[in-house]
Amino acid sequence: MSTVTKPIILDSTGQAIAEGIQAIADSKAISNFDHNSLCRNGVELTDKYTIEQILSKVQSGDFSDIYVGDTITVSINTTLGGAEDVELLVAGINSYGGRMAIWDEESDDYDHDYRNHLALVPKDCLKTTAKMNATNTAEGGYYQSAMFKTTIPVYVSAFESVFGQNRLFAPEAFICQGTDFNKESIGNVGYYEDDYLWGSEEDWDEGTNPSKLQLLTEMEVYGQNIYNHSYDGCNHRGMRKQLPLFKLRPDYIPCGRGYKRSQSTQDWWWLQDVADSWGFSCVSGDGDCYGGGASNSRGVRPLLYIG
């Protein structure tokens, strides 16, 4: 039986057809039915399953009744935004190509391995805006930014309280932690040498102290580099392609700020790519990509992996 390879967006009739196909696939133990090629709109998984049941299904590799575009709504509480509901969209199913770093309590260290997972993205930005840095500088890249060091860890703790410390995964990633503006550069992420763009070894973190939440990259949102022109697709070793969600539903790129705000207004939000010496890439209210001064307050819309 062949897999579905072309993007399909499902209305209610299409959902019924897809569920029928899935039932046949499940009954015949067909494991390669590609849920990354189908977008089911507005199905709230927590209306059917508990968080623990969702995690157990994913961990075992059972993705029946889980599709790109489904939602998992959770409640978090942080020192930045207080209590808030977050509607998480399934952005990909086993979509990250690299290994995941998972905290192992017995060894008190990270265990690195390939894991079944869901990639999740908030449908709307978290309700509190944040700056990439206090001033308009991208020195130190995303890894050395105030966003990465101060803001993101607060949300890591919040989502760990929902999913559990060892069920929220950190991808092994190359994360820009330095820029060399003295060398000829495009996007100031890498530099030209022998007709290729490279980043020096010390400019990248390989996940020795990985973060379980990351800002999205241009590649993950748009499927290409726009302001970030580094040689290897930039920030992620395992994810150098567009997330299935944004491939199937580019209308999900624009978003609001706060729970269900996209229904009334759109917001600007940060990406992790270095755009120039003064700032980072960001997404406009219309869903277009721009470079923004690092000291601007913009929306925070992180990517997380669970399983």
N, C-alpha and C positions, 0 to 999 in steps of 0.2 A: 504494500500500500504506500503510495507516495505521500510525502508531507506537503503541507501548505507552504508555499514559498513566497506568494505575493501578499502584500499588506491588505487586510480586509477590515473594514470598520463595520461593526455590527449594530443594527437597530434591533428592536424586540424580535422581529421575525428571524433575523440573522442569528441572534443569540440562541433561539430555540433550535435552529438548524445546527449550530456549533455544538450545543449540548447533546444533540442526537448523535453527531459524529463522534463526540468525545465518549459517549456511552458505548458506541461500537468499538472505539479504540481501546477503552478500558477492558471491555469484555474479551478482547482478543490479545490483551497484554501487549499492545503496540506502544512502545516507549518513545517513539520519535515524533509523535504528534506535536507540532510546533506552536505552542501558545504564544510565542513571541511574534507570530504573524497575524494574530487576531486581537482586536481591541474591543473588549466588552465594556460598554459604557455604564457607569454608575452602579455597579453591583457592589454593595457593601459587605465585605467578607465577615465582618464582626457581627452582622445580623445572622450569620449561619454558623460561625465557629467562634470559640474563644481564642484569645491570643495564643495560648499554649497549644491548642489544636492546630492552628495555622502553622506554628513553629514546628510541631511534630510532623505535619504533612510535608513541609519543605525539607526538613532534615532527612526524611526517608526517601526523598525524591518523588513524592506523590504530588504532582501538580494538577491533578484532576480538579476541575471546578475553580481553577485559578487562572486568570487571564490578564494580560496587559490592559491597563485602564481600570481594573478593579480597585477598590479603596479599602483601607484599613484605618479607621478613625480611632485615635487615642487621645488621652488627656495627659498633659505634662505640666510641671510647675517649676519655674526657674527664677533666679534672682534678677534676670533681665526683663522678663515679660510677665512674671507672675503665672497664674493659672491660665491655660489656654487649651482648646481642642485643636488637634492637627489632623487634617484629612490627608492621609498618605496614599499616593497613587502607586500601583504596581508598574514600575518603569521597565522592568526586564526580569526574565526568569532564567537563572543560570547564565546571565549575560556577561559577567566579568570573566575574562579569559585567564587571569592569573591566580596565584594562590591567595588565600585569606589568612590573616593572622588572627588567632583566637586565643584569648587569655586562658591559660591552664592553671587552675588554682593549686594543683599538686606540686607542679614545678615552679610556681610563682614566676612564670615567664610566658612568652607568646609561643604557641604551636602553629607552625606554618604548613598549610595543606590546602588542597582543592576541596571546596565545600558546595553542597547544594544551597542555593540562596535565592532570595528575592531582592531585587534592587528597588528601593522605595524613594520617592521624591514627594515632598509636600505639594499638594495641589495649589496652594497659595503660600506665599512667604510666611515665615513666622512673624508674629505681630510686632516685634521690636526691630527697628532698623539698627545697623551697625556700620562702623567705618572699617576700612581695611587697615589703615594706619592713622595716627594722629595728624600727620602732615602729608602733603602730596608727594610721597616717595614710594617707590617699589623696591628700594634697596633691601636685599635679603630675600626677595621673592615672596611667594605665598607662605613658605615654611617659617619665615622669620616675621611674618606680619602679625599685627595685633589681633586680627581676625582669627588666625590659626591658633595663636597662643593664649588668647583671652576669651574670645566669644565662643568659638567652637567647643572647647572643653565643657562649658556650662551646659550646652545642649547634648553632648555625649552623655553626661551624667543623667540628664532628664530622660533620654530615650533608653538608657540602660535600666532605669527604674521601671520602664514599661516592658521591655523585651528580655531583660536579664543580661548580666555582664558578659556571659559566654555565648549569648545568642545574637549579639550584635557584632558583626565582623568588620575587621579593618583590612582593606586590600593592600597587598604588597604593592607599593607605588613608587615611582620616581616623582618627587615633588620638588619644584624649583625652590632652592634656598639660597640662590645667589645670582647676581647679574654682573656682567662685565661690560660696562658702557664705554670702555676705552678701545674695544675692538669693534670692527664693522659688524653691525648687528641689525637684524630685522626683528622687530618686536622686543628686542633686548632680553630675550630668553636664552638664546644661544649665540654663537658667533660663527662667522665664516672661516673655514679652513679647508683648503683643497676642494673648493666648490661645494662644500656641504656645511650645514649648520650643526654645530655641536655645542653641548654644554660641558664644562670641565667637570671632572669627577666630584670635586668638592661642592659643586653647585646643586647636587641632587641628594635627596634623602631616599633610601631604599627600603624604608619601613622598619628600621630597627626600633623606632618608637612610634608606631603607626597611630593614626587617628581613626576612630570608628565612624566619624562623620567627615565629609569633605564637601567643600563647595564644588559645584559642577564645573566642568571644563567646556570650552567652545566645541571640542570634538564630541563630547557626550550630548550636547544640546543640538548642534547644527550639523554634525558629521564632517566638519572641516575646520581648519584653523583660519581665523579671520584676523584678529590682532596678534595672536600668538603664532609665530612662524618658526617655532623650533623644529629641528630636523625630524624627530621621531614621533611627532604628534603630541609631544610635550609632557604632560604631567603623569599619566598613568601608563605603566608598563603593560597591564592586561587589558585596558579599555581604550583602544584607539579607534573607536567607531561610535556612531550615534546610538543612543539608547533607543530600544524599540518603541517606547512610548512616544518620543518626539518624532520618530520616523513615521509612525502611524497617525499621530495626532499632533501636527505642528501647532494647532490652535491651543495646545496646552503649554506652549512656551511662554506666552504672556500670562501673568497671574496677578492677583491682588495681594494685599498684606493683611493677614489675619484670617480666621476661619470663614470660609465661603465668601470672601470678599471679592473674588474674581467675577462674581455675578454682577457686581456694580461698578467696580473700578480696577484699573490695572496699576502696577507698581514697577519701579525699576529695581533690579536685583543683581547682586554681585556674582561673577564667575572668578575662578582662582587664577586665570591666566594673566601673566604680566603683559600689559599693553604697551607701556613705555616707562621711562624713568620716573614719571610722575604718577603712575597709577595702574589699574587693572581693568580687565574687560568686564562689561556688565551688559545686562539685557534691558531694553527699554520697555515701556508700557505697551508698545506695539509688537514686541517680540523681536526687534532688531538688535544687532550687536554693536556696541560702542565701546570706546575707551573712556574711563572715568577717573578723575582725580581721587587718590586713595583716601583723602580726608572727607569725602562726601559720605553722608549717611544713606545707605540703600538697604533694600530688603535682603534677608538671609533665607536661602532656599537650599538646604544641604541634601546630599545624597547619602543614603545609608543602606547597608546590606544586613538582612536577617536570615536566620536559618537554624 
